[in-house]
Amino acid sequence: MIAAEWARIKQAEPAWYWICDAAHYGDLYQVCAFAAAFRDHHGWRFPLHIIATSRTQADVATLFGRCFDSVSVAPGLQGSADDWRQFYAQSALPAFGLDTPIVIFPVLNPANAGMWDFVIDDNAMSVLPLIRRMLVLPSHVAPSPPPLDADRQLRAEALCVQAGMVRGRSVVLCPYARSDQADATAGFTLLARALQRAGYTVLTSVAGDERVIEGTAPVKIPFSLLPDLAEYAGWIVALRSGVADVVSSAVCRKSIIYQSFHTLRNWSLAALGLCRDAQELVFRSGLDAPEDFVNAVTGGVSHARPERPGISEALPPARSVRFSDLNFLNLSEFLRVKWFRGNNVVLRISDVPSRRHEQAWRSRQAAIAALIQRAAAKGWQFLACGDGSTAYYEPIEAAALSDGQYYWAGFWHSLLIVGRRFADGKLPEPVLAGACIAYGVDVRPAEALGSRAHRDRLAGLSPLCHGGLQFLDGWSDLEGWGIWSVSCLSTLKLLLPAPAAGPIAVQLAVTVAAFSAKMPVMAFAVTANAMEVGRFELGGAPEPHGIEFLVPRQAVQGRCSILLQFRFPNILSPLQQGVGSSDSRTIGLGLHRLRMDPR
């Protein structure tokens, strides 16, 4: 059935196809939030079609309509994980690539076979690493909210007026969840009465034969209008379901109710990178009193997502402050008086706003730069954590940030400033440090195949770190000979054994993905610490090319690392080059070995 339906919907022109088989509405939203990043990373040259298996799924996908060239429904594209494995085997199609159905439900996608329990249950992580894995996206890529749509806002406002809502003084209750059949109506009933006494207009979101909470008005809300409707109402209170995912981008008060701390740990909106401004709390129906539910919601109680095992134990005692509470107008006085009286103090800055909020991002850039400079002047260390699912902190150099090298800084959510006592290399995991590179020694990435560092990379716990090399962004998985770059921009960090005093020569043995007349040579430029150090044009060859460049003194003096970036103006996958391969990765440069020598 899958094969027949796929033959019916596949178009003649090359395109990407996302298949929403079996995805719950929240699962679908979580993947669609990566649609813009998918297009940015894999290119906008080919159309992206999303095929839902129900009308309601399609309604969720239309929120991201500008990211997709079409949204359609094909109920025949439904099957189990075994059905899809059989389809790929019989059709000789890859699970990822152009002109192949990419199943975007993480449990069914073959790329995640055997990974669900390891990532979700064993390591207490969110589903983000599995989504990035099946979409072949770098580990730093974060979800994005749906684009604004003026027509959608008008339709939502009309529905609100029809339902009798008062702008900014209405509460929409969502007491039902498809994936959680717990009965929370007693708590929601008491909450509705308390809100009405406080002057709110209270409504219940219902679908099908769901029961309206006593004393409230019913409202049927299409998923495509939910974020705009929530903003008009002002407050939404929802049992954890797909509604919470869809409403995550709304600028309003959001209270999300979880039935267990296990669910909160793995599926909170913060853990999924969807938002950090929601009130998220646990209420166990049948165990907790309904009155406690009312007090918690109206009182703004929020239960913090438990840290991954090991993070809290690994870090020294820290003082914590929210980013929004920092006084950056008088930064020096703030740091001197309030926090850093001793050498063993750690300041943890949490809830750093997302880069997608441009005004907050610009102010944050200046604030973080000032923090790093202050820390560096006193010999302190500055560390950053990527997102809610990241299990490691990465040391950040002040010069690198001021040079604009940390373009992924937009995805930091937690920052640490560490006193001298902890900045001497004794910080335990999960700080991403790794061994330093040894001068005059060949480093071969393939030697890390199957290692602990490789397993952490596969699980999305950290970038691949081996022999003083950190493959931060734009790299595929290891192979028996080395590793391919898979982006127009690939970043490799080299950890130096000591602050550099002079220029450093770098030698690489590389293969390039120039396989056909469509791409007879591969052109690329290399920058080191934001300074261009070489331009190369290499043709395909059976043996690796040897290339060499010099990182000048002004780019490296006093620095403890070199950030190499490989920029490719034009890349075609082996599939696009027409060499009889189904490999749709945008591979550019294959790194066999690297060697560094001071000059």
C-alpha positions as CSV (number, residue, x, y, z in Angstrom):
1,M,0.0,0.0,0.0
2,I,2.8,2.4,0.9
3,A,4.6,1.7,-2.5
4,A,1.4,2.3,-4.5
5,E,0.6,5.6,-2.7
6,W,4.2,6.8,-3.0
7,A,4.2,6.1,-6.8
8,R,0.9,8.1,-7.0
9,I,2.1,11.3,-5.2
10,K,5.8,11.5,-6.3
11,Q,6.3,14.2,-8.9
12,A,8.7,14.2,-11.8
13,E,10.8,17.1,-10.7
14,P,13.4,16.5,-8.0
15,A,12.1,17.5,-4.6
16,W,12.2,16.7,-0.8
17,Y,9.2,14.8,0.7
18,W,8.4,14.7,4.4
19,I,5.9,12.0,5.4
20,C,3.9,12.6,8.7
21,D,3.1,8.9,9.2
22,A,1.6,8.3,12.7
23,A,2.9,11.6,14.1
24,H,0.8,13.1,16.9
25,Y,0.1,16.7,16.5
26,G,2.7,17.8,18.9
27,D,5.3,15.5,17.4
28,L,4.5,17.0,14.0
29,Y,4.9,20.5,15.2
30,Q,8.2,19.7,16.8
31,V,9.6,18.5,13.4
32,C,8.0,21.3,11.4
33,A,9.7,23.8,13.7
34,F,12.9,22.6,11.9
35,A,11.6,23.2,8.4
36,A,13.3,26.6,8.0
37,A,16.6,25.2,9.3
38,F,16.3,22.2,7.0
39,R,15.9,24.6,4.0
40,D,18.8,26.7,5.1
41,H,21.1,23.7,5.6
42,H,20.1,21.6,2.6
43,G,19.3,24.5,0.3
44,W,16.2,26.1,-1.2
45,R,17.0,24.9,-4.7
46,F,14.5,22.0,-4.6
47,P,10.9,22.1,-3.4
48,L,9.9,20.7,0.0
49,H,6.6,18.9,0.1
50,I,5.0,17.7,3.4
51,I,2.4,14.9,3.1
52,A,0.1,14.4,6.1
53,T,-2.0,11.3,6.8
54,S,-5.0,13.3,8.2
55,R,-6.6,16.7,7.7
56,T,-5.7,17.7,11.3
57,Q,-2.0,17.0,10.7
58,A,-2.2,19.1,7.6
59,D,-3.7,21.9,9.7
60,V,-0.7,21.9,11.9
61,A,1.7,21.9,9.0
62,T,0.0,24.9,7.4
63,L,1.3,27.0,10.3
64,F,4.7,26.7,8.7
65,G,3.2,27.1,5.2
66,R,5.9,29.4,3.9
67,C,8.6,26.8,4.6
68,F,6.8,24.2,2.5
69,D,6.0,24.3,-1.2
70,S,2.9,22.2,-0.6
71,V,0.9,20.6,2.2
72,S,-1.2,17.6,1.1
73,V,-3.0,14.6,2.6
74,A,-2.3,10.9,1.7
75,P,-3.9,8.5,4.2
76,G,-2.3,5.6,2.3
77,L,1.2,6.5,3.5
78,Q,0.8,4.9,6.9
79,G,2.7,1.9,8.2
80,S,4.7,0.5,11.1
81,A,8.5,0.8,11.4
82,D,8.7,-2.7,9.9
83,D,6.5,-1.6,6.9
84,W,8.8,1.3,6.2
85,R,12.0,-0.8,6.5
86,Q,10.5,-3.3,4.0
87,F,9.5,-0.4,1.7
88,Y,13.0,1.0,1.6
89,A,14.5,-2.4,1.1
90,Q,12.2,-3.4,-1.8
91,S,12.3,0.0,-3.5
92,A,16.1,0.4,-3.1
93,L,15.5,4.0,-1.9
94,P,17.4,5.6,1.0
95,A,15.6,6.8,4.1
96,F,16.9,10.3,3.5
97,G,17.5,12.2,0.3
98,L,15.8,13.9,-2.6
99,D,13.0,12.0,-4.3
100,T,12.5,9.6,-1.4
101,P,9.9,9.6,1.4
102,I,11.5,10.9,4.6
103,V,9.4,9.6,7.5
104,I,9.4,12.5,10.1
105,F,8.0,10.6,13.1
106,P,11.2,9.8,15.0
107,V,10.0,6.4,16.3
108,L,9.4,5.1,12.7
109,N,12.4,6.7,11.0
110,P,15.1,4.0,10.3
111,A,17.9,6.5,11.1
112,N,16.8,6.3,14.7
113,A,16.5,2.5,14.9
114,G,17.5,1.5,18.5
115,M,18.2,5.1,19.5
116,W,14.8,6.0,21.2
117,D,15.3,4.2,24.5
118,F,19.0,5.2,24.6
119,V,18.2,8.9,24.1
120,I,14.8,9.4,25.8
121,D,14.9,6.8,28.7
122,D,18.5,6.0,29.4
123,N,19.9,9.5,29.0
124,A,16.8,11.6,30.0
125,M,17.1,13.7,26.9
126,S,14.5,15.3,24.7
127,V,13.6,14.2,21.2
128,L,15.7,17.0,19.6
129,P,18.8,14.8,18.9
130,L,16.6,12.3,17.1
131,I,14.9,15.0,15.0
132,R,18.2,16.4,14.0
133,R,19.6,13.0,13.2
134,M,16.7,12.0,10.9
135,L,16.8,15.4,9.1
136,V,20.6,15.3,8.9
137,L,21.0,18.7,10.7
138,P,24.0,19.9,12.8
139,S,23.7,19.6,16.6
140,H,23.5,23.4,17.1
141,V,20.4,23.9,15.0
142,A,17.4,25.0,17.0
143,P,13.6,25.0,16.2
144,S,12.0,28.2,14.9
145,P,8.4,29.4,15.5
146,P,5.9,29.6,12.6
147,P,6.1,32.8,10.5
148,L,3.6,35.5,11.2
149,D,0.6,35.6,8.9
150,A,-1.7,38.7,8.8
151,D,-4.6,36.7,7.3
152,R,-4.4,34.0,9.9
153,Q,-4.4,36.7,12.6
154,L,-7.6,38.2,11.2
155,R,-9.3,34.8,11.1
156,A,-8.3,34.0,14.6
157,E,-9.6,37.4,15.8
158,A,-12.9,36.8,14.2
159,L,-13.2,33.4,15.9
160,C,-12.4,35.0,19.3
161,V,-15.1,37.7,18.8
162,Q,-17.6,35.1,17.8
163,A,-16.8,33.0,20.9
164,G,-17.3,36.0,23.2
165,M,-13.6,36.5,24.3
166,V,-12.4,39.7,25.8
167,R,-8.9,40.6,24.5
168,G,-6.3,40.0,27.1
169,R,-8.8,39.0,29.8
170,S,-9.8,35.5,28.6
171,V,-8.5,32.1,29.6
172,V,-8.8,29.1,27.3
173,L,-8.8,25.7,29.1
174,C,-7.5,22.6,27.3
175,P,-8.2,19.8,29.8
176,Y,-7.8,16.8,27.4
177,A,-4.8,15.1,25.9
178,R,-4.8,12.3,23.3
179,S,-1.7,10.7,24.7
180,D,-2.7,11.0,28.4
181,Q,-6.2,9.9,29.4
182,A,-5.9,11.1,33.0
183,D,-9.0,12.9,34.3
184,A,-8.1,16.4,35.4
185,T,-11.6,17.9,35.1
186,A,-12.0,18.3,38.9
187,G,-9.0,20.6,39.0
188,F,-10.0,22.5,35.9
189,T,-13.5,23.0,37.2
190,L,-12.3,24.6,40.4
191,L,-9.8,26.7,38.3
192,A,-12.6,28.0,36.0
193,R,-14.6,29.2,39.0
194,A,-11.6,30.9,40.6
195,L,-10.7,32.6,37.3
196,Q,-14.3,33.8,36.7
197,R,-14.3,35.3,40.2
198,A,-11.2,37.2,39.2
199,G,-13.0,38.7,36.2
200,Y,-11.7,36.5,33.4
201,T,-13.9,35.1,30.6
202,V,-13.2,31.3,30.6
203,L,-13.7,28.9,27.7
204,T,-13.0,25.2,27.1
205,S,-11.3,24.0,23.9
206,V,-13.2,21.0,22.8
207,A,-13.1,18.5,19.9
208,G,-15.5,15.8,19.0
209,D,-17.5,14.7,22.0
210,E,-15.2,16.2,24.7
211,R,-17.1,17.6,27.7
212,V,-17.1,21.3,28.4
213,I,-15.8,22.3,31.8
214,E,-18.8,23.4,34.0
215,G,-19.6,27.1,33.7
216,T,-17.5,27.8,30.7
217,A,-18.2,28.4,27.0
218,P,-17.1,25.9,24.4
219,V,-14.8,26.8,21.5
220,K,-13.5,24.7,18.6
221,I,-10.1,25.9,17.6
222,P,-8.3,24.8,14.4
223,F,-4.7,24.2,15.1
224,S,-3.7,26.7,12.4
225,L,-5.4,29.5,14.4
226,L,-4.4,28.4,17.9
227,P,-1.2,30.6,18.4
228,D,-3.0,33.8,17.3
229,L,-6.1,32.9,19.3
230,A,-4.0,32.4,22.4
231,E,-2.4,35.8,22.0
232,Y,-5.9,37.4,21.7
233,A,-7.2,35.6,24.8
234,G,-4.1,36.3,26.9
235,W,-3.9,33.0,28.8
236,I,-4.1,29.3,28.0
237,V,-4.1,26.5,30.5
238,A,-3.5,23.1,28.9
239,L,-2.9,19.5,29.9
240,R,0.3,18.5,28.2
241,S,-0.6,17.6,24.6
242,G,0.0,18.7,21.1
243,V,-1.8,21.9,22.0
244,A,1.2,23.0,24.2
245,D,3.6,22.6,21.3
246,V,1.4,24.5,18.9
247,V,0.8,27.4,21.3
248,S,4.5,27.5,22.4
249,S,5.3,30.5,20.1
250,A,2.4,32.6,21.3
251,V,3.2,35.7,23.2
252,C,0.8,35.2,26.1
253,R,0.6,33.5,29.5
254,K,1.0,29.7,29.1
255,S,0.3,27.2,31.9
256,I,1.2,23.7,30.9
257,I,0.2,20.8,33.2
258,Y,2.2,17.5,33.3
259,Q,1.0,14.2,34.8
260,S,4.5,13.2,36.0
261,F,8.0,14.5,36.5
262,H,9.2,11.9,33.9
263,T,7.0,13.6,31.3
264,L,8.2,17.1,32.4
265,R,11.8,15.9,32.1
266,N,11.6,14.7,28.5
267,W,8.8,16.7,27.0
268,S,8.7,20.2,28.5
269,L,8.6,23.0,26.1
270,A,11.9,24.2,27.5
271,A,13.6,20.8,26.9
272,L,12.3,20.8,23.3
273,G,13.7,24.3,22.7
274,L,10.3,25.6,21.8
275,C,10.0,28.3,24.5
276,R,11.2,29.2,27.9
277,D,8.4,31.6,29.0
278,A,5.8,28.9,29.9
279,Q,4.7,28.0,33.4
280,E,5.3,24.2,33.4
281,L,4.1,22.2,36.5
282,V,3.3,18.7,37.6
283,F,-0.2,17.8,38.8
284,R,-0.9,14.1,39.4
285,S,-4.6,13.5,39.1
286,G,-5.8,11.2,41.8
287,L,-2.8,12.0,44.0
288,D,-2.8,15.8,44.3
289,A,-5.8,17.8,45.6
290,P,-7.7,19.8,43.0
291,E,-7.3,22.9,45.3
292,D,-3.6,22.6,45.0
293,F,-4.0,22.6,41.2
294,V,-5.8,25.9,41.4
295,N,-3.2,27.5,43.8
296,A,-0.3,26.3,41.7
297,V,-1.7,27.6,38.4
298,T,-2.9,31.0,39.7
299,G,0.1,31.4,41.9
300,G,2.6,31.0,39.0
301,V,4.3,27.9,40.5
302,S,6.6,26.3,38.0
303,H,8.5,23.0,38.4
304,A,12.1,23.1,37.0
305,R,13.0,20.4,34.5
306,P,15.4,18.0,36.2
307,E,18.9,18.2,34.9
308,R,20.4,15.3,33.0
309,P,22.1,12.9,35.4
310,G,25.6,14.0,36.0
311,I,25.4,17.7,35.2
312,S,24.5,18.9,38.7
313,E,27.1,16.6,40.3
314,A,29.8,17.6,37.8
315,L,29.6,21.4,38.4
316,P,31.0,23.1,41.4
317,P,28.6,25.0,43.7
318,A,27.1,27.9,41.7
319,R,25.1,31.1,42.3
320,S,22.3,31.4,39.8
321,V,20.7,34.4,38.2
322,R,18.2,34.7,35.3
323,F,19.6,36.6,32.3
324,S,16.7,39.1,32.5
325,D,17.7,40.0,36.0
326,L,21.3,41.0,35.2
327,N,22.1,44.7,35.5
328,F,24.3,45.3,32.4
329,L,24.2,49.0,32.8
330,N,26.7,48.8,35.7
331,L,28.4,45.5,34.8
332,S,31.7,46.0,36.5
333,E,30.2,47.0,39.8
334,F,27.7,44.2,39.6
335,L,30.4,41.6,39.1
336,R,32.8,43.1,41.7
337,V,30.4,43.6,44.5
338,K,27.6,41.0,44.1
339,W,29.3,37.9,42.9
340,F,33.1,37.6,42.5
341,R,34.6,38.2,46.0
342,G,36.5,35.0,45.9
343,N,38.4,32.8,43.5
344,N,36.2,29.7,43.8
345,V,32.8,31.2,42.8
346,V,30.7,30.1,39.9
347,L,28.0,32.3,38.4
348,R,25.3,30.5,36.4
349,I,23.2,32.7,34.1
350,S,20.1,30.8,33.0
351,D,17.2,31.5,30.6
352,V,19.2,33.3,28.0
353,P,16.7,34.5,25.3
354,S,16.7,33.0,21.9
355,R,18.4,34.7,18.9
356,R,15.2,34.7,17.0
357,H,14.2,37.7,19.2
358,E,16.4,40.1,17.4
359,Q,16.3,43.0,19.8
360,A,17.1,40.8,22.8
361,W,19.9,39.1,20.7
362,R,21.6,42.4,20.0
363,S,21.6,43.6,23.6
364,R,22.7,40.1,24.7
365,Q,25.6,40.1,22.3
366,A,27.1,43.2,23.9
367,A,26.3,42.0,27.4
368,I,28.0,38.6,26.9
369,A,31.0,40.2,25.3
370,A,31.4,42.4,28.3
371,L,31.0,39.4,30.7
372,I,33.7,37.4,28.8
373,Q,36.1,40.4,28.8
374,R,35.6,40.9,32.6
375,A,36.1,37.1,33.2
376,A,39.2,36.9,31.1
377,A,40.8,40.0,32.8
378,K,40.5,38.2,36.2
379,G,41.6,34.8,34.9
380,W,38.2,33.3,35.1
381,Q,36.8,30.9,32.5
382,F,33.6,31.4,30.5
383,L,31.5,28.4,29.5
384,A,28.3,28.1,27.5
385,C,25.6,25.4,27.1
386,G,24.0,25.1,23.7
387,D,20.3,24.3,24.3
388,G,17.9,22.4,26.6
389,S,19.0,19.0,25.3
390,T,22.8,19.7,25.3
391,A,24.7,17.8,27.9
392,Y,28.0,19.8,27.9
393,Y,29.4,23.2,28.5
394,E,31.9,24.6,26.0
395,P,34.8,26.9,27.0
396,I,34.5,30.2,25.1
397,E,37.3,32.6,24.4
398,A,36.6,36.4,24.5
399,A,38.5,37.1,21.3
400,A,36.6,34.4,19.4
401,L,33.2,35.9,20.4
402,S,34.3,39.5,19.6
403,D,35.5,38.3,16.2
404,G,32.0,37.0,15.5
405,Q,33.2,33.4,15.3
406,Y,30.6,31.9,17.6
407,Y,27.7,32.5,15.3
408,W,25.9,29.5,17.0
409,A,25.9,31.7,20.2
410,G,22.3,32.4,19.4
411,F,21.4,29.0,20.7
412,W,23.1,29.3,24.1
413,H,20.6,29.0,27.0
414,S,22.9,28.8,30.0
415,L,26.2,30.5,30.8
416,L,28.8,29.9,33.5
417,I,31.6,32.1,34.7
418,V,34.1,30.1,36.7
419,G,36.6,31.4,39.3
420,R,40.3,30.7,39.2
421,R,40.1,27.7,41.4
422,F,38.0,25.8,38.8
423,A,39.6,27.3,35.7
424,D,42.8,25.3,35.8
425,G,41.6,22.3,33.9
426,K,40.1,20.5,36.9
427,L,36.5,21.0,35.9
428,P,35.0,17.5,35.4
429,E,32.5,16.5,32.8
430,P,30.3,17.7,31.2
431,V,32.6,20.6,30.2
432,L,33.6,20.0,26.5
433,A,37.3,20.3,26.8
434,G,39.0,17.2,25.4
435,A,42.7,16.6,24.9
436,C,44.9,19.2,23.2
437,I,46.5,18.6,19.9
438,A,50.1,17.4,19.8
439,Y,52.4,19.3,17.5
440,G,54.1,17.3,14.8
441,V,51.7,14.3,15.1
442,D,49.1,13.2,12.6
443,V,45.6,13.2,13.9
444,R,43.3,10.7,12.1
445,P,39.5,11.1,12.8
446,A,38.8,7.5,11.7
447,E,40.7,6.3,14.9
448,A,37.7,7.5,16.9
449,L,35.3,5.1,15.2
450,G,33.4,3.3,17.9
451,S,34.9,5.2,20.8
452,R,33.0,6.8,23.7
453,A,33.4,10.2,21.9
454,H,31.9,8.7,18.8
455,R,28.9,7.2,20.7
456,D,28.3,10.6,22.4
457,R,28.3,12.2,19.0
458,L,25.8,9.7,17.6
459,A,23.5,10.2,20.7
460,G,23.6,14.0,20.2
461,L,25.3,14.5,23.6
462,S,28.3,16.4,22.2
463,P,30.2,17.1,19.0
464,L,32.9,14.6,18.0
465,C,36.1,15.3,19.9
466,H,39.3,13.4,19.1
467,G,43.0,14.2,19.3
468,G,42.5,17.9,20.0
469,L,39.9,18.3,17.2
470,Q,36.3,19.2,17.8
471,F,34.0,18.8,14.8
472,L,31.5,21.5,15.9
473,D,29.3,22.0,12.9
474,G,28.7,20.8,9.4
475,W,30.2,17.2,9.6
476,S,28.7,13.8,8.8
477,D,29.3,10.6,10.8
478,L,32.7,8.9,10.9
479,E,33.6,6.4,8.3
480,G,36.4,3.9,8.2
481,W,38.8,6.3,6.4
482,G,37.8,9.6,8.0
483,I,34.9,12.1,7.9
484,W,33.0,14.2,5.3
485,S,31.9,17.8,5.6
486,V,28.2,18.1,4.9
487,S,27.4,21.8,4.6
488,C,28.3,24.9,2.8
489,L,30.1,26.0,6.0
490,S,31.9,23.4,8.2
491,T,33.6,24.3,11.4
492,L,36.5,22.5,13.1
493,K,38.1,23.7,16.4
494,L,41.7,22.9,17.2
495,L,42.7,22.9,20.8
496,L,46.3,24.1,21.3
497,P,48.5,22.8,24.1
498,A,49.4,26.3,25.2
499,P,48.6,29.9,24.1
500,A,50.2,30.4,20.7
501,A,53.3,32.6,20.4
502,G,53.7,32.7,16.7
503,P,52.4,31.4,13.4
504,I,51.3,27.7,13.0
505,A,51.5,25.6,9.9
506,V,48.5,23.2,9.3
507,Q,48.7,20.2,6.9
508,L,45.7,18.3,5.8
509,A,45.2,15.1,3.8
510,V,41.8,15.5,2.1
511,T,39.4,14.0,-0.5
512,V,36.9,16.2,-2.3
513,A,33.4,15.2,-3.6
514,A,34.2,16.1,-7.2
515,F,32.8,13.0,-8.9
516,S,31.5,14.0,-12.3
517,A,31.5,16.5,-15.2
518,K,28.8,18.4,-13.3
519,M,31.4,19.1,-10.7
520,P,34.9,18.4,-12.0
521,V,36.6,20.4,-9.2
522,M,35.7,21.4,-5.6
523,A,36.4,25.0,-4.7
524,F,36.6,26.1,-1.1
525,A,38.1,28.7,1.2
526,V,39.6,28.2,4.6
527,T,39.5,30.8,7.5
528,A,41.4,30.5,10.8
529,N,40.0,32.6,13.6
530,A,38.1,34.7,11.1
531,M,41.1,35.3,8.9
532,E,41.3,33.8,5.5
533,V,44.3,31.5,5.1
534,G,43.8,29.8,1.8
535,R,41.7,29.1,-1.3
536,F,41.8,25.8,-3.0
537,E,40.4,24.0,-6.1
538,L,40.9,20.3,-6.1
539,G,39.7,17.6,-8.5
540,G,38.5,14.1,-7.7
541,A,41.4,11.6,-7.2
542,P,41.8,8.1,-5.9
543,E,44.3,9.2,-3.4
544,P,44.0,12.1,-0.8
545,H,45.3,15.5,-1.7
546,G,47.8,17.1,0.6
547,I,47.2,20.8,1.3
548,E,48.9,23.2,3.6
549,F,48.4,26.7,4.9
550,L,49.9,29.0,7.5
551,V,47.8,30.5,10.3
552,P,49.6,33.9,10.8
553,R,50.7,35.3,14.2
554,Q,48.0,38.0,14.3
555,A,45.3,35.3,14.0
556,V,46.5,33.0,16.8
557,Q,48.9,34.9,19.1
558,G,47.8,34.4,22.7
559,R,44.9,32.1,21.7
560,C,44.3,28.6,23.1
561,S,42.4,27.4,20.0
562,I,42.0,27.8,16.3
563,L,38.6,27.8,14.7
564,L,38.9,26.6,11.1
565,Q,36.0,27.2,8.8
566,F,35.7,25.6,5.4
567,R,33.4,27.5,3.0
568,F,32.1,25.9,-0.2
569,P,30.4,28.2,-2.7
570,N,28.8,25.3,-4.6
571,I,28.1,21.8,-3.6
572,L,26.3,18.9,-5.4
573,S,25.5,15.7,-3.6
574,P,26.6,12.4,-5.3
575,L,23.0,11.9,-6.2
576,Q,22.7,15.3,-7.9
577,Q,26.0,14.6,-9.7
578,G,24.4,11.6,-11.3
579,V,27.1,9.1,-10.6
580,G,24.8,6.2,-9.8
581,S,24.7,6.9,-6.1
582,S,21.7,7.4,-3.8
583,D,23.8,9.5,-1.4
584,S,22.0,12.8,-1.1
585,R,24.4,14.4,1.5
586,T,25.9,17.7,0.5
587,I,29.4,16.4,1.1
588,G,32.4,18.6,0.2
589,L,35.6,17.8,1.9
590,G,36.7,14.4,3.3
591,L,39.3,14.8,6.1
592,H,41.7,11.9,6.4
593,R,44.3,13.4,8.7
594,L,45.6,16.7,10.1
595,R,49.0,17.8,11.4
596,M,50.1,21.1,13.1
597,D,53.6,22.5,13.6
598,P,54.6,25.9,15.1
599,R,56.8,28.1,13.0
